Amino acid sequence: MKTMADIYDLLKEYGTFIYTRDPLGDLALMEDEIKELYKAQVLDIKDYQMALLLIRQRETKERSKMQQDDA
């Protein structure tokens, strides 16, 4: 798992489609779904950790973009 697209594809594979028109909300939902897949032992620890890292990096980007838009 190397990109956000990989995470979207993984979630789609398990029937989860996330799009709420709120980027931060989408990321929170994605993180919850990834955690549930890990708890269900669908994901191994490496993919789980990488997915959370990618989601959190994107969340940081989105938050800084929102702050720039407010300024």
Buried (B, 14 or more C-beta within 10 A) or exposed (E): BEEBEBBBEBBEEEEBEBEEEEBEEBBBBBBEBBBEBBEEEBBEEEBBBBBBEBBEEBBEEBEEEEEEEEE
